[in-house]
Amino acid sequence: MFEIRTVRARVFLQVLLALLTIPFVLPLIQMVQGAFAGLGWYNFVVVWQTGVIPTFFANSIILSVAVIALVYIGSMTAAFAFAKLRIRGKEIYFWLMLVALTLPEVILLSPLFVTFTKLQLYNTLAAVILPLAALQMPFAILLARNYYDGIPFELVDAARIDGANLPRLFWYVMLPLTKPIASAIVVLTLINAWNSYLLPLVFLQDRANQVVTLLPQFFVGEFSNDQTKILAAALMAAVPTILAYILMQKNFERGLSAGALK
């Protein structure tokens, strides 16, 4: 762990960190100011009067919970296998899986559209849940595997000696130790799932299935758009992810720092 001992170094680090946060803070300030511009709080009233807020938020909650569940189950089990089990060729499988990190969503739209149309999943939440979970799985497995690597093999051997089979070893020994990295994965997955825009825009055409990231479209017309209402809708959509991060901040930071080390 680094320890800054001199006052000059501490001042330099504080100034550097403050400068690095400016590009991220300024857009947020502009969004809040724009959301309250003009009519003030009435901008949020107008957004609520669209009548779709409860439906859109409910759909986003269902989508996010489903994606989190799939990513959590898949990443925890796969990372355990990659880190602690003796599987022939597992490193090859692991690096092939990481190749998926290089794939942007946009190049998958055409094959996904054809696939979901044939499976009659188009215009359903499943058409967004499955690709989102698949796209986020590789990075979650990478984080979880690094965390599992930090757990001593002696603990696994001791559990085996005590008679624990593989499911019991995973459920009662390994899984309780992964709460920090699990919190990090849950928060990251929630942010990515809740803020997903491209996949819902393409695969969710029925208003009854749409999510909060599509809410600003109500204030965008062919020849004009209402920026204050768009920013108010965006601010309303951002509140749940901000609250989730605040509530899980300690475990999130612990998980990321632990997952970055072997």
C-alpha positions as CSV (number, residue, x, y, z in Angstrom):
1,M,0.0,0.0,0.0
2,F,1.4,3.4,-0.9
3,E,1.8,5.9,1.9
4,I,2.3,9.6,1.0
5,R,4.7,10.9,3.6
6,T,5.5,14.5,2.5
7,V,3.1,17.4,2.6
8,R,4.2,18.4,-0.9
9,A,3.3,15.0,-2.3
10,R,-0.1,15.0,-0.6
11,V,-0.9,18.5,-2.0
12,F,0.1,17.4,-5.5
13,L,-2.0,14.3,-5.2
14,Q,-5.0,16.2,-4.0
15,V,-4.7,18.7,-6.8
16,L,-4.3,15.9,-9.4
17,L,-7.3,14.0,-8.2
18,A,-9.4,17.2,-8.2
19,L,-8.4,17.9,-11.8
20,L,-9.2,14.4,-12.8
21,T,-12.7,14.6,-11.4
22,I,-13.6,17.8,-13.3
23,P,-14.5,16.2,-16.7
24,F,-16.9,13.9,-14.9
25,V,-18.5,16.4,-12.5
26,L,-19.1,19.2,-15.0
27,P,-21.6,17.2,-17.2
28,L,-23.5,16.2,-14.0
29,I,-23.7,19.8,-12.9
30,Q,-25.0,20.8,-16.3
31,M,-27.6,18.1,-16.3
32,V,-29.0,19.1,-12.9
33,Q,-29.0,22.8,-13.9
34,G,-30.7,22.0,-17.2
35,A,-33.3,19.8,-15.5
36,F,-34.4,22.7,-13.3
37,A,-34.1,25.4,-16.0
38,G,-37.2,27.2,-17.2
39,L,-40.2,25.8,-15.2
40,G,-38.1,24.3,-12.4
41,W,-39.7,21.5,-10.5
42,Y,-42.6,21.5,-13.0
43,N,-40.3,19.9,-15.5
44,F,-40.4,16.7,-13.4
45,V,-44.2,17.0,-13.1
46,V,-44.5,17.1,-16.9
47,V,-42.3,14.0,-17.2
48,W,-44.5,12.2,-14.6
49,Q,-47.6,13.2,-16.5
50,T,-46.5,11.2,-19.5
51,G,-48.1,8.3,-17.6
52,V,-45.4,5.8,-18.4
53,I,-43.1,6.3,-15.4
54,P,-44.4,3.4,-13.3
55,T,-44.3,1.0,-16.3
56,F,-40.9,2.0,-17.5
57,F,-39.4,1.8,-14.0
58,A,-41.0,-1.6,-13.4
59,N,-39.6,-2.9,-16.6
60,S,-36.1,-1.5,-15.8
61,I,-36.2,-3.2,-12.4
62,I,-37.2,-6.5,-13.9
63,L,-34.5,-6.2,-16.5
64,S,-31.8,-5.2,-14.0
65,V,-32.7,-7.9,-11.5
66,A,-32.7,-10.6,-14.2
67,V,-29.4,-9.5,-15.6
68,I,-27.8,-9.3,-12.2
69,A,-29.0,-12.8,-11.3
70,L,-27.7,-14.3,-14.5
71,V,-24.3,-12.5,-14.3
72,Y,-23.9,-13.3,-10.6
73,I,-24.6,-17.0,-10.9
74,G,-22.6,-17.3,-14.1
75,S,-19.6,-15.3,-12.9
76,M,-19.4,-16.9,-9.4
77,T,-19.5,-20.5,-10.7
78,A,-17.3,-20.0,-13.7
79,A,-14.7,-18.0,-11.8
80,F,-14.6,-20.7,-9.2
81,A,-14.0,-23.4,-11.8
82,F,-11.3,-21.3,-13.6
83,A,-9.5,-20.5,-10.3
84,K,-9.7,-23.6,-8.2
85,L,-10.6,-26.6,-10.3
86,R,-8.2,-28.7,-12.4
87,I,-9.8,-28.6,-15.9
88,R,-7.8,-29.4,-19.0
89,G,-7.3,-26.4,-21.3
90,K,-9.1,-24.0,-18.9
91,E,-6.7,-21.2,-19.7
92,I,-7.5,-21.5,-23.4
93,Y,-11.3,-21.3,-22.6
94,F,-10.7,-18.4,-20.3
95,W,-8.8,-16.3,-22.9
96,L,-11.3,-17.2,-25.6
97,M,-14.1,-15.9,-23.3
98,L,-12.2,-12.7,-22.7
99,V,-12.2,-12.0,-26.5
100,A,-15.9,-11.2,-26.0
101,L,-14.8,-8.0,-24.1
102,T,-13.7,-6.6,-27.5
103,L,-17.1,-7.0,-29.1
104,P,-19.2,-3.9,-29.1
105,E,-23.0,-4.2,-28.9
106,V,-23.6,-2.6,-32.3
107,I,-22.0,-5.4,-34.3
108,L,-24.3,-7.9,-32.6
109,L,-27.5,-6.2,-33.5
110,S,-28.1,-7.9,-36.9
111,P,-27.5,-11.5,-35.8
112,L,-29.4,-10.9,-32.6
113,F,-32.4,-9.4,-34.5
114,V,-32.5,-12.5,-36.8
115,T,-32.2,-14.9,-33.9
116,F,-34.8,-13.3,-31.6
117,T,-37.2,-12.9,-34.5
118,K,-37.0,-16.6,-35.3
119,L,-37.4,-17.5,-31.6
120,Q,-40.3,-15.1,-31.3
121,L,-38.5,-13.2,-28.5
122,Y,-38.4,-9.9,-30.4
123,N,-40.2,-7.1,-28.5
124,T,-39.8,-8.9,-25.1
125,L,-37.6,-8.1,-22.2
126,A,-35.7,-11.4,-22.8
127,A,-34.4,-10.0,-26.0
128,V,-32.5,-7.4,-23.9
129,I,-31.8,-9.5,-20.8
130,L,-29.9,-12.3,-22.5
131,P,-27.5,-10.2,-24.6
132,L,-26.8,-7.8,-21.7
133,A,-26.0,-10.7,-19.4
134,A,-23.7,-12.3,-22.0
135,L,-21.9,-9.1,-22.7
136,Q,-21.2,-8.4,-19.0
137,M,-20.3,-11.9,-18.0
138,P,-16.6,-11.9,-19.2
139,F,-15.6,-8.9,-17.2
140,A,-17.4,-10.2,-14.1
141,I,-15.7,-13.5,-14.4
142,L,-12.3,-11.8,-14.8
143,L,-12.9,-9.8,-11.5
144,A,-14.3,-12.9,-9.6
145,R,-11.4,-15.1,-10.8
146,N,-8.8,-12.7,-9.5
147,Y,-10.6,-12.6,-6.2
148,Y,-10.8,-16.4,-6.0
149,D,-7.1,-16.6,-6.8
150,G,-6.5,-14.7,-3.5
151,I,-8.2,-17.5,-1.5
152,P,-5.6,-20.0,-0.3
153,F,-5.7,-23.5,-1.8
154,E,-5.1,-24.8,1.7
155,L,-8.7,-23.8,2.6
156,V,-10.0,-25.9,-0.3
157,D,-7.8,-28.9,0.7
158,A,-9.0,-28.6,4.3
159,A,-12.7,-28.6,3.2
160,R,-12.0,-31.7,1.0
161,I,-10.3,-33.5,3.9
162,D,-13.4,-32.8,6.1
163,G,-15.5,-34.5,3.5
164,A,-17.0,-31.6,1.6
165,N,-18.0,-32.4,-2.0
166,L,-17.7,-29.9,-4.7
167,P,-21.2,-28.3,-4.3
168,R,-20.7,-28.0,-0.5
169,L,-17.2,-26.6,-1.0
170,F,-18.5,-23.9,-3.3
171,W,-21.7,-23.1,-1.3
172,Y,-20.5,-23.2,2.3
173,V,-16.8,-22.3,2.0
174,M,-16.1,-20.3,-1.1
175,L,-19.2,-18.3,-1.7
176,P,-19.4,-16.7,1.7
177,L,-15.9,-15.3,1.2
178,T,-16.9,-13.5,-2.0
179,K,-19.2,-10.9,-0.6
180,P,-16.9,-7.9,-1.5
181,I,-16.4,-8.9,-5.1
182,A,-20.0,-9.9,-5.4
183,S,-21.1,-6.4,-4.3
184,A,-18.8,-4.9,-6.9
185,I,-20.2,-7.2,-9.6
186,V,-23.8,-6.4,-8.6
187,V,-23.2,-2.6,-8.7
188,L,-21.4,-2.7,-12.0
189,T,-24.0,-4.9,-13.5
190,L,-26.8,-2.8,-12.2
191,I,-25.3,0.4,-13.7
192,N,-24.8,-1.2,-17.1
193,A,-28.2,-2.9,-17.2
194,W,-30.1,0.1,-15.9
195,N,-28.4,2.5,-18.3
196,S,-28.6,0.3,-21.4
197,Y,-29.9,2.2,-24.3
198,L,-29.0,0.6,-27.6
199,L,-30.5,-2.9,-27.1
200,P,-33.8,-1.6,-25.6
201,L,-34.1,0.9,-28.4
202,V,-33.8,-1.8,-31.1
203,F,-35.6,-4.7,-29.5
204,L,-38.3,-3.1,-27.4
205,Q,-40.9,-1.4,-29.7
206,D,-44.0,-1.9,-27.6
207,R,-44.4,0.9,-25.1
208,A,-45.5,-1.6,-22.4
209,N,-42.1,-3.3,-22.5
210,Q,-39.8,-0.2,-22.7
211,V,-37.5,1.0,-20.0
212,V,-36.5,4.3,-18.4
213,T,-33.5,5.0,-20.7
214,L,-36.1,5.5,-23.5
215,L,-38.1,8.0,-21.5
216,P,-36.4,11.2,-23.0
217,Q,-37.8,10.1,-26.4
218,F,-41.2,11.5,-25.4
219,F,-39.7,15.0,-25.6
220,V,-37.8,14.6,-28.9
221,G,-39.7,15.5,-32.1
222,E,-38.9,15.6,-35.7
223,F,-38.3,19.3,-35.8
224,S,-37.7,20.2,-32.1
225,N,-36.9,18.8,-28.7
226,D,-37.4,20.0,-25.2
227,Q,-34.0,19.9,-23.5
228,T,-35.2,20.7,-20.0
229,K,-37.7,17.8,-20.0
230,I,-35.1,15.5,-21.5
231,L,-32.6,16.3,-18.8
232,A,-35.3,16.0,-16.1
233,A,-36.1,12.5,-17.4
234,A,-32.5,11.6,-17.5
235,L,-32.0,12.8,-13.9
236,M,-35.0,10.8,-12.7
237,A,-33.6,7.7,-14.4
238,A,-30.2,8.1,-12.8
239,V,-31.4,8.3,-9.2
240,P,-31.7,4.5,-8.6
241,T,-28.1,3.7,-9.7
242,I,-26.8,6.6,-7.6
243,L,-28.6,5.3,-4.5
244,A,-27.4,1.7,-5.2
245,Y,-23.8,2.8,-5.3
246,I,-24.1,4.9,-2.1
247,L,-25.6,2.0,-0.2
248,M,-23.0,-0.5,-1.4
249,Q,-20.0,1.8,-1.7
250,K,-17.8,0.2,0.9
251,N,-18.2,-3.4,-0.4
252,F,-17.9,-2.1,-3.9
253,E,-14.6,-0.5,-3.3
254,R,-13.3,-3.4,-1.3
255,G,-14.3,-5.8,-4.0
256,L,-12.6,-3.9,-6.8
257,S,-9.4,-3.5,-4.9
258,A,-9.3,-7.1,-3.8
259,G,-10.2,-8.3,-7.3
260,A,-7.4,-6.3,-8.8
261,L,-4.8,-8.2,-6.8
262,K,-3.6,-11.8,-6.9
